[in-house]
Amino acid sequence: MTTHAGGAISTVLYANTPSFAFDMDYYTKTHMPLCMKIWGPHGLLSWQVMQCDMLADESRSRPPFAVQAILQWSKLEDMEVLKAEKSKVIFDDVKEYCNEDPVFMIGNQAGAGAG
């Protein structure tokens, strides 16, 4: 059964470089709750984090990304808070858990499904 839940999604990707260093414990227990605290009142509904340990295609030696975060928002316009001064503390916090700058992607949810 396919559903169209609507809303918007931001995806945060951390490249799997040879020098990549990432503190998953800090990220999931400190950074992501900080995101929810600051952005929750502005439309952030939920977040998920995936550690990318393997590839479905074994022809590569490593996944291109090591970590992926998926943030569900009520609507695309809510992500305007990302540009606000109050978001600076979140972006400044990246250096506390990672030595690489993340890649951000945003967009409207086009569809979703469940069993």
Buried (B, 14 or more C-beta within 10 A) or exposed (E): EEEEEEBBBBBBBBBBEEEBEBBEEBBBEEBBEEBBEBBEEBBBBEBEBEBBEEEEEEEEEBBEBBBBBEBBBBEBEBBEBBEEEEBEEBEEBBEEBBEBEBEBEBEEBEEEEEE
